[in-house]
Amino acid sequence: MSSYGWCAQNGGGTGGLAADNAHAYTVTDRDQLIAALGGNNTPKIICIEGTIDMNADSNGNQMTKAHIGN
């Protein structure tokens, strides 16, 4: 188990341990990340390559509170 990052907090995590190959994702943008996070509570492994700006829409336009909701 890693001793770095959020997985190291509060005793560690096991969420991806039971993930099968069908639930392992490599994402490079916001839309891919949201899709990978969606669905039921099936264990998943999500690898993020690069930097993802969650405050920008699919076209790279900065979103405001009005876009996101209250």
Distance bins in CASP14 RR format, pairs under 12 A and 6 or more apart:
PFRMAT RR
TARGET T0000
AUTHOR 0000-0000-0000
RMODE 2
METHOD distances of the structure
MODEL  1
1 7 1 0 0 1 0 0 0 0 0 0 0
1 8 1 0 0 1 0 0 0 0 0 0 0
1 9 0 0 0 0 0 1 0 0 0 0 0
1 11 0 0 0 0 1 0 0 0 0 0 0
1 12 1 0 0 1 0 0 0 0 0 0 0
1 13 1 0 0 1 0 0 0 0 0 0 0
1 14 0 0 0 0 1 0 0 0 0 0 0
1 15 0 0 0 0 0 1 0 0 0 0 0
1 16 0 0 0 0 0 1 0 0 0 0 0
1 17 0 0 0 0 1 0 0 0 0 0 0
2 8 1 0 0 1 0 0 0 0 0 0 0
2 9 0 0 0 0 0 1 0 0 0 0 0
2 11 0 0 0 0 0 1 0 0 0 0 0
2 12 0 0 0 0 1 0 0 0 0 0 0
2 13 0 0 0 0 1 0 0 0 0 0 0
3 9 0 0 0 0 0 1 0 0 0 0 0
3 11 0 0 0 0 0 1 0 0 0 0 0
3 12 0 0 0 0 1 0 0 0 0 0 0
4 12 0 0 0 0 0 1 0 0 0 0 0
5 11 0 0 0 0 0 1 0 0 0 0 0
5 12 0 0 0 0 1 0 0 0 0 0 0
5 13 0 0 0 0 0 1 0 0 0 0 0
6 12 0 0 0 0 1 0 0 0 0 0 0
6 13 0 0 0 0 1 0 0 0 0 0 0
6 15 0 0 0 0 0 1 0 0 0 0 0
7 13 1 0 1 0 0 0 0 0 0 0 0
7 14 0 0 0 0 1 0 0 0 0 0 0
7 15 0 0 0 0 1 0 0 0 0 0 0
7 16 0 0 0 0 1 0 0 0 0 0 0
7 17 0 0 0 0 0 1 0 0 0 0 0
7 45 0 0 0 0 0 1 0 0 0 0 0
13 43 0 0 0 0 0 1 0 0 0 0 0
14 43 0 0 0 0 1 0 0 0 0 0 0
14 45 0 0 0 0 0 1 0 0 0 0 0
15 23 0 0 0 0 0 1 0 0 0 0 0
15 41 0 0 0 0 1 0 0 0 0 0 0
15 42 0 0 0 0 1 0 0 0 0 0 0
15 43 1 0 1 0 0 0 0 0 0 0 0
15 44 1 0 0 1 0 0 0 0 0 0 0
15 45 0 0 0 0 1 0 0 0 0 0 0
15 46 0 0 0 0 0 1 0 0 0 0 0
16 23 0 0 0 0 1 0 0 0 0 0 0
16 24 0 0 0 0 1 0 0 0 0 0 0
16 25 0 0 0 0 0 1 0 0 0 0 0
16 41 0 0 0 0 0 1 0 0 0 0 0
16 42 0 0 0 0 1 0 0 0 0 0 0
16 43 1 0 1 0 0 0 0 0 0 0 0
16 44 1 0 0 1 0 0 0 0 0 0 0
16 45 1 0 1 0 0 0 0 0 0 0 0
16 46 0 0 0 0 1 0 0 0 0 0 0
16 47 0 0 0 0 0 1 0 0 0 0 0
17 23 0 0 0 0 0 1 0 0 0 0 0
17 24 0 0 0 0 0 1 0 0 0 0 0
17 43 1 0 0 1 0 0 0 0 0 0 0
17 44 0 0 0 0 0 1 0 0 0 0 0
17 45 0 0 0 0 1 0 0 0 0 0 0
18 24 0 0 0 0 0 1 0 0 0 0 0
18 41 0 0 0 0 0 1 0 0 0 0 0
18 42 0 0 0 0 1 0 0 0 0 0 0
18 43 1 0 1 0 0 0 0 0 0 0 0
18 44 0 0 0 0 1 0 0 0 0 0 0
18 45 0 0 0 0 1 0 0 0 0 0 0
19 25 0 0 0 0 1 0 0 0 0 0 0
19 36 0 0 0 0 0 1 0 0 0 0 0
19 41 0 0 0 0 0 1 0 0 0 0 0
19 42 1 0 0 1 0 0 0 0 0 0 0
19 43 1 0 1 0 0 0 0 0 0 0 0
19 44 1 0 1 0 0 0 0 0 0 0 0
19 45 1 0 1 0 0 0 0 0 0 0 0
19 46 0 0 0 0 1 0 0 0 0 0 0
19 47 0 0 0 0 0 1 0 0 0 0 0
20 42 0 0 0 0 1 0 0 0 0 0 0
20 43 0 0 0 0 1 0 0 0 0 0 0
20 44 0 0 0 0 1 0 0 0 0 0 0
20 45 0 0 0 0 1 0 0 0 0 0 0
21 43 0 0 0 0 0 1 0 0 0 0 0
21 44 0 0 0 0 0 1 0 0 0 0 0
21 45 0 0 0 0 1 0 0 0 0 0 0
22 36 0 0 0 0 0 1 0 0 0 0 0
22 42 0 0 0 0 1 0 0 0 0 0 0
22 43 0 0 0 0 0 1 0 0 0 0 0
22 44 0 0 0 0 1 0 0 0 0 0 0
22 45 0 0 0 0 0 1 0 0 0 0 0
23 36 0 0 0 0 1 0 0 0 0 0 0
23 37 0 0 0 0 0 1 0 0 0 0 0
23 38 0 0 0 0 0 1 0 0 0 0 0
23 39 0 0 0 0 0 1 0 0 0 0 0
23 40 0 0 0 0 0 1 0 0 0 0 0
23 41 0 0 0 0 0 1 0 0 0 0 0
23 42 1 0 1 0 0 0 0 0 0 0 0
23 43 1 0 0 1 0 0 0 0 0 0 0
23 44 1 0 1 0 0 0 0 0 0 0 0
23 45 1 0 0 1 0 0 0 0 0 0 0
23 46 0 0 0 0 1 0 0 0 0 0 0
24 36 0 0 0 0 1 0 0 0 0 0 0
24 42 0 0 0 0 0 1 0 0 0 0 0
24 43 0 0 0 0 1 0 0 0 0 0 0
24 44 1 0 0 1 0 0 0 0 0 0 0
24 45 1 0 1 0 0 0 0 0 0 0 0
24 46 0 0 0 0 1 0 0 0 0 0 0
24 47 1 0 0 1 0 0 0 0 0 0 0
25 32 1 0 0 1 0 0 0 0 0 0 0
25 33 0 0 0 0 1 0 0 0 0 0 0
25 34 0 0 0 0 0 1 0 0 0 0 0
25 35 0 0 0 0 1 0 0 0 0 0 0
25 36 1 0 1 0 0 0 0 0 0 0 0
25 37 0 0 0 0 1 0 0 0 0 0 0
25 38 0 0 0 0 0 1 0 0 0 0 0
25 39 0 0 0 0 0 1 0 0 0 0 0
25 42 0 0 0 0 0 1 0 0 0 0 0
25 44 1 0 0 1 0 0 0 0 0 0 0
25 45 1 0 0 1 0 0 0 0 0 0 0
25 46 1 0 1 0 0 0 0 0 0 0 0
25 47 1 0 0 1 0 0 0 0 0 0 0
25 48 0 0 0 0 1 0 0 0 0 0 0
25 49 0 0 0 0 0 1 0 0 0 0 0
26 32 0 0 0 0 1 0 0 0 0 0 0
26 33 0 0 0 0 0 1 0 0 0 0 0
26 36 0 0 0 0 1 0 0 0 0 0 0
26 44 0 0 0 0 0 1 0 0 0 0 0
26 45 0 0 0 0 1 0 0 0 0 0 0
26 46 1 0 0 1 0 0 0 0 0 0 0
26 47 1 0 1 0 0 0 0 0 0 0 0
26 48 0 0 0 0 1 0 0 0 0 0 0
26 49 1 0 0 1 0 0 0 0 0 0 0
26 50 0 0 0 0 0 1 0 0 0 0 0
27 33 1 0 1 0 0 0 0 0 0 0 0
27 34 0 0 0 0 1 0 0 0 0 0 0
27 35 1 0 0 1 0 0 0 0 0 0 0
27 36 1 0 1 0 0 0 0 0 0 0 0
27 37 0 0 0 0 1 0 0 0 0 0 0
27 38 0 0 0 0 0 1 0 0 0 0 0
27 44 0 0 0 0 0 1 0 0 0 0 0
27 45 0 0 0 0 0 1 0 0 0 0 0
27 46 1 0 0 1 0 0 0 0 0 0 0
27 47 1 0 0 1 0 0 0 0 0 0 0
27 48 1 0 1 0 0 0 0 0 0 0 0
27 49 1 0 0 1 0 0 0 0 0 0 0
27 50 0 0 0 0 1 0 0 0 0 0 0
27 51 0 0 0 0 0 1 0 0 0 0 0
27 52 1 0 0 1 0 0 0 0 0 0 0
27 54 0 0 0 0 0 1 0 0 0 0 0
28 35 0 0 0 0 0 1 0 0 0 0 0
28 36 0 0 0 0 0 1 0 0 0 0 0
28 46 0 0 0 0 0 1 0 0 0 0 0
28 47 0 0 0 0 1 0 0 0 0 0 0
28 48 1 0 0 1 0 0 0 0 0 0 0
28 49 1 0 1 0 0 0 0 0 0 0 0
28 50 1 0 0 1 0 0 0 0 0 0 0
28 51 0 0 0 0 1 0 0 0 0 0 0
28 52 1 0 0 1 0 0 0 0 0 0 0
28 53 0 0 0 0 0 1 0 0 0 0 0
29 35 0 0 0 0 1 0 0 0 0 0 0
29 36 0 0 0 0 0 1 0 0 0 0 0
29 48 0 0 0 0 1 0 0 0 0 0 0
29 49 0 0 0 0 1 0 0 0 0 0 0
29 50 0 0 0 0 1 0 0 0 0 0 0
29 51 0 0 0 0 1 0 0 0 0 0 0
29 52 1 0 0 1 0 0 0 0 0 0 0
29 53 0 0 0 0 1 0 0 0 0 0 0
29 54 0 0 0 0 0 1 0 0 0 0 0
29 56 0 0 0 0 1 0 0 0 0 0 0
29 57 0 0 0 0 0 1 0 0 0 0 0
29 58 1 0 0 1 0 0 0 0 0 0 0
29 59 0 0 0 0 0 1 0 0 0 0 0
29 60 0 0 0 0 1 0 0 0 0 0 0
30 36 0 0 0 0 0 1 0 0 0 0 0
30 37 0 0 0 0 0 1 0 0 0 0 0
30 48 0 0 0 0 0 1 0 0 0 0 0
30 50 0 0 0 0 0 1 0 0 0 0 0
30 51 0 0 0 0 0 1 0 0 0 0 0
30 52 1 0 1 0 0 0 0 0 0 0 0
30 53 1 0 0 1 0 0 0 0 0 0 0
30 54 1 0 1 0 0 0 0 0 0 0 0
30 55 0 0 0 0 1 0 0 0 0 0 0
30 56 1 0 0 1 0 0 0 0 0 0 0
30 57 1 0 0 1 0 0 0 0 0 0 0
30 58 1 0 0 1 0 0 0 0 0 0 0
30 59 0 0 0 0 0 1 0 0 0 0 0
30 60 0 0 0 0 1 0 0 0 0 0 0
30 61 0 0 0 0 0 1 0 0 0 0 0
30 62 0 0 0 0 0 1 0 0 0 0 0
30 63 0 0 0 0 1 0 0 0 0 0 0
31 37 0 0 0 0 0 1 0 0 0 0 0
31 38 0 0 0 0 0 1 0 0 0 0 0
31 52 0 0 0 0 1 0 0 0 0 0 0
31 53 0 0 0 0 0 1 0 0 0 0 0
31 54 0 0 0 0 0 1 0 0 0 0 0
31 56 0 0 0 0 0 1 0 0 0 0 0
31 57 0 0 0 0 1 0 0 0 0 0 0
31 58 1 0 1 0 0 0 0 0 0 0 0
31 59 0 0 0 0 0 1 0 0 0 0 0
31 60 0 0 0 0 0 1 0 0 0 0 0
32 38 0 0 0 0 0 1 0 0 0 0 0
32 46 0 0 0 0 1 0 0 0 0 0 0
32 47 0 0 0 0 0 1 0 0 0 0 0
32 48 0 0 0 0 1 0 0 0 0 0 0
32 49 0 0 0 0 1 0 0 0 0 0 0
32 50 0 0 0 0 0 1 0 0 0 0 0
32 52 0 0 0 0 1 0 0 0 0 0 0
32 58 0 0 0 0 0 1 0 0 0 0 0
33 44 0 0 0 0 0 1 0 0 0 0 0
33 46 1 0 0 1 0 0 0 0 0 0 0
33 47 0 0 0 0 0 1 0 0 0 0 0
33 48 1 0 0 1 0 0 0 0 0 0 0
33 49 0 0 0 0 0 1 0 0 0 0 0
33 50 0 0 0 0 0 1 0 0 0 0 0
33 51 0 0 0 0 0 1 0 0 0 0 0
33 52 1 0 1 0 0 0 0 0 0 0 0
33 53 0 0 0 0 0 1 0 0 0 0 0
33 54 1 0 0 1 0 0 0 0 0 0 0
33 58 0 0 0 0 0 1 0 0 0 0 0
34 46 0 0 0 0 0 1 0 0 0 0 0
34 52 0 0 0 0 1 0 0 0 0 0 0
34 54 0 0 0 0 1 0 0 0 0 0 0
34 57 0 0 0 0 0 1 0 0 0 0 0
34 58 0 0 0 0 1 0 0 0 0 0 0
35 44 0 0 0 0 0 1 0 0 0 0 0
35 46 0 0 0 0 0 1 0 0 0 0 0
35 58 0 0 0 0 0 1 0 0 0 0 0
36 42 0 0 0 0 0 1 0 0 0 0 0
36 44 1 0 0 1 0 0 0 0 0 0 0
36 45 0 0 0 0 1 0 0 0 0 0 0
36 46 1 0 1 0 0 0 0 0 0 0 0
36 47 0 0 0 0 1 0 0 0 0 0 0
36 48 0 0 0 0 1 0 0 0 0 0 0
36 52 0 0 0 0 0 1 0 0 0 0 0
37 44 1 0 0 1 0 0 0 0 0 0 0
37 45 0 0 0 0 0 1 0 0 0 0 0
37 46 1 0 0 1 0 0 0 0 0 0 0
37 48 0 0 0 0 0 1 0 0 0 0 0
37 52 0 0 0 0 0 1 0 0 0 0 0
37 54 0 0 0 0 0 1 0 0 0 0 0
38 44 0 0 0 0 1 0 0 0 0 0 0
38 46 0 0 0 0 0 1 0 0 0 0 0
46 52 0 0 0 0 0 1 0 0 0 0 0
48 54 0 0 0 0 0 1 0 0 0 0 0
52 58 0 0 0 0 0 1 0 0 0 0 0
52 60 0 0 0 0 0 1 0 0 0 0 0
53 59 0 0 0 0 0 1 0 0 0 0 0
53 60 1 0 0 1 0 0 0 0 0 0 0
53 61 0 0 0 0 0 1 0 0 0 0 0
53 62 0 0 0 0 1 0 0 0 0 0 0
53 63 0 0 0 0 1 0 0 0 0 0 0
54 60 0 0 0 0 0 1 0 0 0 0 0
54 62 0 0 0 0 0 1 0 0 0 0 0
54 63 0 0 0 0 1 0 0 0 0 0 0
54 67 0 0 0 0 0 1 0 0 0 0 0
54 68 0 0 0 0 1 0 0 0 0 0 0
55 61 0 0 0 0 1 0 0 0 0 0 0
55 62 1 0 0 1 0 0 0 0 0 0 0
55 63 1 0 1 0 0 0 0 0 0 0 0
55 64 0 0 0 0 1 0 0 0 0 0 0
55 65 0 0 0 0 0 1 0 0 0 0 0
55 67 0 0 0 0 1 0 0 0 0 0 0
55 68 0 0 0 0 1 0 0 0 0 0 0
56 62 1 0 1 0 0 0 0 0 0 0 0
56 63 1 0 0 1 0 0 0 0 0 0 0
56 64 0 0 0 0 0 1 0 0 0 0 0
56 67 0 0 0 0 0 1 0 0 0 0 0
56 68 0 0 0 0 0 1 0 0 0 0 0
57 63 1 0 1 0 0 0 0 0 0 0 0
57 64 0 0 0 0 0 1 0 0 0 0 0
57 67 1 0 0 1 0 0 0 0 0 0 0
57 68 0 0 0 0 0 1 0 0 0 0 0
58 67 0 0 0 0 0 1 0 0 0 0 0
59 67 0 0 0 0 0 1 0 0 0 0 0
60 67 0 0 0 0 0 1 0 0 0 0 0
61 67 0 0 0 0 1 0 0 0 0 0 0
62 68 0 0 0 0 0 1 0 0 0 0 0
63 69 0 0 0 0 1 0 0 0 0 0 0
64 70 0 0 0 0 0 1 0 0 0 0 0
END
